[in-house]
Amino acid sequence: MSLHDRISHRLKLRDLRLLLALNDWGSMAKAANHLNLTQSAVSKAIAELEHTFGVRLFDRTPKGIEPTAYGRALLKGSVGVFDELRQSVNEIEHLADPAAGELRIGCAPPMSWGIVPAVIDRLVRQYPRLTFHVTEADPATLRHHDLPERRIDLAIGRIFGPIPDDDFDAEVLYNEKTFVVAGENSRWAKRRKIALAELVDESWCVPPPGSFAGSLVTEAFKAKGLPVPHVSAVSFSIPLITALLATGNFLCLLPNSLLQLSQHRISFKVLPIELPVQPGPVGIITLTKRTLSPVARLFIEHARVVAKLLPKR
C-alpha cells in the first residue's frame, strides 16, 4: 500500500485538529487541556501519526514542542483542509438560507473607515443575517501573512507588486488619490493657495515608516526637493489621527475614499495642494487556489458598485 493510500485510510479530521492545537499551544499538556483529552492520549496519538507517516512531526524541546519541516508541511495542509471545510459549510448555509453566512475581511485602517463599512452597510440592509469579521492590518501583513495563513477570506486595500502573481488574484476597484488634510480650526483651513514648501515646519501624523502609506509624506517632499518635515506622531489609528487633527496643530495624508465615504462622521479640511506622488490602485486580493464563498462573491459584487459611486476629486 502506498503512503498516500495508507494516509487516506488512517488520517482523520481529529488528527489534524490535534496537530493544529499542538502548534498553537506549543505544549502537549496545554493542547490536551484545550481538547479535553489526557496528555497521554495526545502523546499516543502523535506517536501513531509519526509512525504512519514514517517521519518525526514534532521536536520535543525544554520549552515545549515545535513542528519539524515535515510537521510544518502537514500543518499547512491541515489549515487548508479546515478552511475549505468551513467554506463548504458556509456555502451550504447560504444555499439553505441566502440571507445567512459570514465573511472574514482584512483591510488597512483607512479602508475600515471608507469602503468597507459602506459595502457592509449595503449588504446587511439586503441580507440582515450576514456576519462580517473585520481585521485591520497594513497591506503587507494582510497579503503575506493573514491571507496565506487563511485567517481572512479576502483583503481589500492598496495593491502593490505583481498583479496577479502565482499565489494571489487581485481585482482593481479604483485608483486612490491622497490629500493633505488639516483640522477645521487649523490656521491652514481657510487658505486658498498653499505651497508644499510652507508645510515643512508643521507637525505631521503619519503611518509607520515601514509601510507604503508612511513613506508618502517623505516621497512627496523629496520629489519637490524639500527637506522631510518633522513627524510628531506615528500611527495607523484613524481615531488618533482624528483627535490630533481636531486640535488644529497637525497635518496628515488621507485617501479620497475615506474622505468621501466618511464625510458625515468626521470633519476635516482638504488643503489645496497637488501632491507629486499618489498611492495607486485599491482592490480586492484573494488566494488563487481558494474557493470563494457565496458571501465573499456578494461582497466583491457590492464593492464594485460602491467603487463606481466614489466621486472623482
N, C-alpha and C positions, 0 to 999 in steps of 0.2 A: 504494500500500500504506500502510495506517495505521501510526502509530507502534507501536501495540500488536502488530500483525501482524509488523512489522519486528523488534521486540524479541524476540517469541516465536521467530522463526526464527534470530535471531542469538545471543541470550544463552544461555550455558551455565553449569553449576554451577561450573566452574573460574574463570569470570569473577567470580562472586560471592565465591568463596573468595579470589581475588586482592584484591577490594575490602576484605574484612574484614581481610586481612593488612596491607594498606596503612594502614588505620585503626588497627590495633593497634600497628604498629611506627612509624608516622609518618615513614617513610623508604623510598624505593624500593630503596635498597641493602640495607637490613635485611630488607624484605619479600621481596626476591629471594633473599637467602641463606636465609631461613626456608622458602621454597617450592622451593628448589634450582633456581632459574632465574637467568638473567643479568639485570643491571639493564636492559639494552637491550630484552630481551624483555618485561619488566614495563612499561617506558615505552611500548613499541609497543602492548601490549595495552590500556593505559589510554587511549592516544590513539584507538584504534579504537572503544573503548566510548564515549568522548566524542563521536566522530563519529557513531556510531549513534544516540545519544540527542539529539544536537544541542545539548548543554549542557556546561559545564565541571563535572566531578565533583570535582576536587581543585585547590586552590590551591597553587602552589609558593612557599614562603617560605624565608628564610635558615636557619630552624631545621628545615626539612623540608617535609612536605606535610600539609595538613589538608583535610577534606571541605568542600565548599561546601554550600549549602542543598539543592541537587539531589543531591549525594553523600550527605548525611545521610538524605534520603528513601529513596534506593536501599539504603543500608546497613541502615536499619530493616527494609525488606522482606527483605533478604538474611538477617538474623538470624532472621526468622520462617520463611523457607524452610528453612534448615538445621535449625531447631528442629522444625518439622513433619516433616521427613525423619527426624530422629533418633527422634521419637515413633513414626513408622511402622515404622522398623526394630525398635524395642523391642516394638511390638505383634506384628510377625511373629515375633520371637524368642520372645515369650511364648506365641503360638499354637503354635509348634513345640515349645516346652517350657514349660508353665505354671509350672514352678518356677524359671524364669530371668528375668532382666531387671534394670533399675536405675532408681533414682529419686533426684532431687536435691531435698533438703528444706532450707528456710530456717526458722530459728527463733531466738527470743531465748534467751540463756543459761539462764534458769530452765526453759524447755521442754526443753533438751538434757539436763537432769538429772531431768526428770519424765516427761511423757507421751511424748516422742519415743523414748527408749530402751525404754520399756515396749511401745510399738507395734512397734518394730523387732524386739524380742525375740520377740514373738508371731508375727510374720511369718516370721522366719528359722527358727524351730522348725518351721514348716509348709512353708516354701519355702527350703531352705538355700542355694540358689544365687542368691538375690536379693542385690543390692548397693545400699547406700544411701550417698549423698554428702550430708553434713550441713554446712550453712553457718550460722554464728552471726552474728547482727547484731540491731540494735534493730528493732522493728516497722516504723518509718517507712522505714528503709533497705530492708527486705525488700519492702515494699509499693510504694514509689515508684521503686525502682531495680532491685533484683535480679529481681523478677517481670516488670516491663515489658521489661527487657533480656534476659529468658529465661535468666538464669543459674541459676535454680531452677525446678522444676516446680510447687511449691506452697509456701506459707508457713503455719506454724502458730504462733499466738501471740495476744496480745490484739488484739481487733478495735476499731477506732475509726473515726469518720467514718460516712458513709452506708453502709448495708448492704442490698443491694449498691449500687454506683454503676455508671456506664456501662462501666467497664473491668474491674471485678472482680466475682467471685462470692464470697460469704462464707457459711459454714455454722457456726453457733454449736454448739460441743461441750458447753460447760458454763460456768457463771458462777463466776469465780475469786473467792476470798477471800484476803486477805493478813493475816499475823500478825506481831507484833513478836517477834523471836527473839533469844535470848541463848545463850552457850555454857553447857554443863552445869556448869561451875565458876564461873559468874558469881554475883555476890552477889544478883542478882535471881532466880536459878533456883528458889529454894525459897519465894519469896513467893507467897502465895495471893491477895493483893489488891494491885494496883498501879494507881495513877492515872497517866495520861499526863503530868501536870504534874511527876511525880517524875523523869521521864527527860529533862528539858530539858538538864541539865548533863552527860549521858552522851556518850560518843564514839560516833558513828554511822558506818556504812559504807553508802553509797547509790550507785545508778547515776548516770550523768552527769545534770546538772540539765536538759539539753535534752530528755531522754526523759520519757515519761509516768511510768514507774516511779520516776525520780529526783525527781519532784515530789510523790510520795505523802506522804513524810515532812513536807515543808513544808506541804502542804494539811491533813494530819491535825492538826498543832499549831495552825495558824491557825484551823481550824474550832472548836477549843476555846478560842480567844482566848489562846493561849500563844505565847511567843517561839519562833522556829525554833531547834532545837538546833544545836550545832556539828557540822559534818561533818568527820570526821577522815580518811576515805578515800573516794575516788570511783572506782567500777569496776563493770563488768558481770560480772566474773570470779567465778564460783561458787567455784572453788578458793581464790581470795584471800579471799573472804568467809568461807569455812570456816576458813581459817587464822587470820583475825582473831578470829572468834567463839571459837575454841578457846583463845585467851589469857584469856578471861573478862572482857575490858575493853571489848568492843564490842557494839553492838546493830545490828540491821538488820531490814528487812522482807522476808519470803519468802512466796511464794504457797503455798496449801494443796496444790496438785497436786504441787509439788516435795517438800514435807514428807511427804506421804503415800507417794509412789512412790519416794522415795529414803531412807526412814527406816532401811533396812537398811545404807545406805552412809555416812550422816552422822548425827552425834549433836548435836541442837540441843534447846533448851528453849523451847517456846512460852509466852510470858508471858500472864497473864490480863488482857488489855487488849482492849476492843472499839473498833476504830478507826472514826472518824466518816466516813471515805471508803474506797472499795474500787475495785479496778482494773477491774471489769466483766467482760464475756464473753471467753472464749477460743475460737478457732475456726480453721478452715482457709480460707485465701484462695487463689483461683486466678484466672487470667485468663479473662474471659468468652468470648473468641473463640479459645480454645486447646483442642485436643483432649486429653483426659486419657488417659494411657496405662493399660493394664491394671494395672500396678504401682501407679500413683497411685490408681486406684479401690480396689485392695486395701488400700492404706494408709489411705484415708479410712474404709473399712468397718471396719477394726480399730480406728481411732482412736475411732470412735463407741462401740465395745464397751468400750474402756479408760475412756473418759469416764464411761460409766454405772456402772462399778465403783468410781469415786472415792468414798470416804467423805465424807459431808456433815458438816463440822465447824462 
